Amino acid sequence: MKTKFKKGAASFYVVVFSTLILLIIAASFTALVVAQITRTSNADLAQSAYDSAMAGVEDAKLAFYSYKNCLEQGAEAKPLVEGGDLGCSQIVYLMETPDENDCGVVAKILARNDGSEQVMIEESAGNNNMSQAYTCVKIQTKLHDYRASLSSDQQMKVIRPRFDGVAARDIKQIRISWGTVDTSRMTSRFLDSKTVFPSAANLTDILNPPVISLALLQAGDSFKLSDFDRVAEGRTNRGMVFLVPKNQNESLSNENVSGYVYPADRKILARDFVKSNDKLSKNMPFVIDCDPDADTFLCSALIELPEPIEGTRSDENFVVAVSLPYGKPATDFSLQFCTGSGACDSSIVETAETGSGGPVVLKGMQLGVDSTGRANDLFRRVETRLEEKDDSVLSIMGPLELFGGGTGNGNGGGNGSDVLNKSFPVKCEYPPFVAEPTCK
């Protein structure tokens, strides 16, 4: 029996399998292209939604300016009558008694609502093809904490607290919280240094969260400049504490860390604040354990405030300054002011009730804006704090340093004047507020 073979069968299978492979490659490439197109479209929509939310923030500024102008005219809050005109009294009422469920306060004040809470964003030419709008803008003129940022461009923030229904003399504690949530860089190498405060030039790895300081300036209704240079009976008009963060999950065995103070329960007592202004005492920075699993701020410390020299703390003479000694890394921080123990004894409280020593309400310091914008069916939400520019100048940073050495004529002339030479040893000195010198 003779077997017959058909020619071309092998070529057929080669063509079939090659076609399948090419189809798989083409389908995969098409899926990648479609995925990239979708991502690009979503990114464009997300940016447009963010721009819509920021438009709501800008309109919130305009609404706040209207509110400030009404206050300057002496307007008092009056509820809005249905069908009535919106005047200054009604604007003040809408701003000072906000409804948490009302997203259209800004639209009402600016008369931009068309019966709905959302405000469409009109383009300069043509229609709004992306259907951009800010859908909800809420304004808070009363807040439970003060928030700001520090960076190399702005190493200090000077805060003049203003309270709602509480006097400055009643404030007993300040809670400061700081540190960007970035556990990948959280380290304690700063504490392993041979010196307590190593030079920034020699510090190869700046700690994150950063070292931070809090300074207090206070006085009664009347005071003398000399009151800021002394302490008396547990009272002082000024003080400064340095806070060095440490990962609470790491233990330190280096003997050099003996130059620091570990406050119990991250609480700095009033006597420690008073000691910081005592020229005869040795002051050391405070180590604060930080939680790498925190949601808002990594580090938080509670500081008890001493009473001022002679009298009670005045509302007008109460200033807090928060600074970034090394200038980096940038960080956000929060301040809460409390009348006693309570919410200030725990971690930062986002929305706390006043009373029982909890965070007091701050009014006239910052404006809280919560804005939601959309582009088509994609939404973005922005929360921000706005505050008016403080034109006052408070000189705390940048102390004057005098260096001697070099050549000079000994009479104050030349760059190396002997007058500036401060390298000689101290033989005799007058301690502050001591009648007799240390030697005769």
Long-range contacts (C-beta under 8 A, 24 or more apart in sequence): 42-378, 45-130, 45-375, 45-376, 45-378, 46-375, 46-378, 46-380, 48-130, 48-132, 48-375, 48-378, 49-132, 49-373, 49-374, 49-375, 49-378, 49-379, 49-380, 50-373, 50-380, 50-382, 51-132, 51-373, 51-375, 52-121, 52-132, 52-133, 52-134, 52-373, 52-374, 52-375, 52-380, 53-134, 53-371, 53-372, 53-373, 53-380, 53-381, 53-382, 54-371, 54-373, 54-382, 55-121, 55-132, 55-134, 55-373, 56-106, 56-119, 56-134, 56-136, 56-137, 56-369, 56-371, 56-372, 56-373, 56-382, 57-137, 57-369, 57-371, 57-382, 57-384, 57-386, 59-106, 59-107, 59-110, 59-112, 59-119, 59-134, 59-137, 60-106, 60-137, 60-139, 60-367, 60-369, 60-371, 60-386, 61-386, 62-110, 63-91, 63-95, 63-105, 63-106, 63-109, 63-110, 63-139, 64-95, 64-139, 64-141, 64-367, 64-386, 66-91, 66-109, 66-110, 67-91, 67-92, 67-95, 67-109, 67-141, 80-108, 86-111, 95-139, 95-141, 96-141, 96-142, 98-138, 98-139, 98-140, 98-141, 100-138, 102-138, 103-135, 103-136, 103-137, 103-138, 103-372, 104-136, 104-137, 105-137, 105-138, 105-139, 106-137, 106-139, 107-137, 118-374, 130-375, 130-376, 131-374, 131-375, 131-376, 132-373, 132-374, 132-375, 133-373, 133-374, 134-371, 134-372, 134-373, 134-374, 135-372, 135-373, 135-374, 135-379, 136-370, 136-371, 136-372, 137-369, 137-370, 137-371, 137-372, 138-369, 138-370, 138-371, 139-367, 139-368, 139-369, 140-367, 140-368, 140-369, 140-370, 141-363, 141-364, 141-367, 141-368, 142-361, 142-362, 142-363, 143-361, 143-362, 143-365, 143-366, 143-368, 143-385, 144-336, 144-349, 144-350, 144-351, 144-352, 144-354, 144-359, 144-360, 144-361, 144-362, 145-334, 145-335, 145-336, 145-348, 145-359, 145-362, 146-334, 146-335, 146-336, 146-362, 146-365, 146-366, 147-332, 147-333, 147-334, 147-335, 147-366, 147-385, 148-322, 148-332, 148-333, 148-385, 149-330, 149-331, 149-332, 149-333, 150-210, 150-212, 150-322, 150-323, 150-324, 150-330, 150-331, 150-332, 150-333, 151-324, 151-327, 151-328, 151-330, 151-331, 152-324, 152-327, 152-328, 152-330, 155-323, 155-324, 155-325, 155-327, 155-397, 156-321, 156-322, 156-323, 156-324, 156-396, 156-397, 157-321, 157-322, 157-323, 157-333, 158-319, 158-320, 158-321, 158-390, 158-394, 158-396, 159-319, 159-320, 159-321, 159-322, 159-335, 159-365, 160-318, 160-319, 160-365, 160-390, 161-318, 161-320, 161-337, 161-362, 161-365, 162-362, 162-363, 162-364, 162-365, 163-337, 163-360, 163-361, 163-362, 163-363, 164-360, 164-361, 164-362, 164-363, 165-361, 166-339, 166-360, 166-361, 167-315, 168-218, 168-313, 168-314, 168-315, 168-318, 169-312, 169-313, 169-314, 170-339, 171-305, 171-313, 171-318, 171-337, 171-338, 171-339, 171-360, 172-304, 172-305, 172-338, 172-339, 172-340, 172-357, 173-302, 173-303, 173-304, 173-305, 173-337, 173-338, 173-339, 173-340, 173-341, 173-344, 173-357, 174-214, 174-302, 174-303, 174-305, 174-320, 174-335, 174-336, 174-337, 174-338, 174-344, 175-300, 175-301, 175-302, 175-303, 175-334, 175-335, 175-336, 175-338, 175-344, 175-348, 175-359, 176-212, 176-214, 176-243, 176-300, 176-301, 176-303, 176-322, 176-333, 176-334, 176-335, 177-296, 177-297, 177-299, 177-300, 177-301, 177-333, 177-334, 177-336, 177-347, 177-348, 178-209, 178-210, 178-212, 178-297, 178-298, 178-299, 178-300, 178-331, 178-332, 178-333, 178-334, 179-208, 179-209, 179-210, 179-245, 179-290, 179-294, 179-297, 179-298, 179-299, 179-331, 180-208, 180-209, 180-298, 180-329, 180-330, 180-331, 180-332, 181-294, 181-295, 181-296, 181-297, 181-298, 182-208, 183-292, 183-293, 183-298, 186-247, 186-290, 186-292, 186-298, 187-247, 188-246, 188-247, 188-250, 188-252, 190-244, 191-244, 191-246, 191-252, 191-254, 191-256, 191-257, 191-260, 191-287, 192-252, 192-254, 192-256, 192-257, 193-256, 194-256, 195-256, 196-259, 196-260, 196-284, 196-285, 197-242, 197-285, 197-325, 200-326, 200-327, 203-326, 206-326, 206-328, 206-329, 207-244, 207-245, 208-329, 209-245, 209-290, 209-298, 209-299, 209-331, 210-245, 210-324, 210-326, 210-328, 210-329, 210-331, 211-242, 211-243, 211-244, 211-245, 211-285, 211-324, 211-325, 211-326, 212-242, 212-243, 212-245, 212-322, 212-323, 212-324, 212-325, 212-331, 212-333, 213-240, 213-241, 213-242, 213-243, 213-322, 213-323, 213-325, 214-240, 214-241, 214-243, 214-303, 214-320, 214-321, 214-322, 215-239, 215-240, 215-320, 215-321, 215-322, 215-323, 215-396, 216-240, 216-273, 216-305, 216-319, 216-320, 216-321, 217-317, 217-318, 217-319, 217-320, 217-321, 218-305, 218-308, 218-313, 218-314, 218-317, 218-318, 218-319, 219-308, 219-309, 219-311, 219-313, 219-314, 219-317, 220-308, 220-309, 220-310, 220-311, 220-312, 220-313, 220-314, 220-317, 221-311, 221-314, 221-317, 222-311, 223-308, 223-309, 223-310, 223-311, 223-317, 227-308, 227-309, 227-310, 229-277, 229-432, 230-277, 230-309, 230-432, 230-433, 231-274, 231-275, 231-277, 231-278, 232-309, 234-270, 234-271, 234-274, 234-306, 234-307, 235-274, 235-306, 235-307, 235-308, 235-309, 235-310, 236-273, 236-274, 236-277, 236-306, 236-308, 236-309, 237-277, 237-308, 237-309, 238-277, 239-273, 239-274, 239-276, 239-277, 239-306, 240-276, 241-268, 241-272, 241-273, 241-276, 241-285, 241-286, 241-303, 242-285, 242-286, 242-325, 243-285, 243-286, 243-288, 243-299, 243-301, 244-285, 244-286, 244-287, 244-288, 245-287, 245-288, 245-290, 245-298, 245-299, 246-287, 246-288, 246-289, 246-290, 247-289, 247-290, 247-292, 248-289, 248-290, 248-291, 248-292, 249-292, 257-287, 259-284, 259-285, 260-284, 260-285, 260-286, 260-287, 261-285, 261-286, 261-287, 262-286, 262-287, 263-287, 263-288, 263-301, 265-302, 266-300, 266-301, 266-302, 267-301, 267-302, 267-303, 267-304, 268-301, 268-302, 268-303, 268-304, 269-304, 270-304, 270-305, 270-306, 271-306, 273-303, 273-304, 273-305, 273-306, 274-306, 279-431, 279-432, 280-431, 280-432, 294-347, 296-334, 296-348, 296-350, 297-332, 297-333, 297-334, 297-348, 300-347, 300-348, 302-344, 302-345, 319-394, 321-394, 321-396, 323-396, 323-397, 337-362
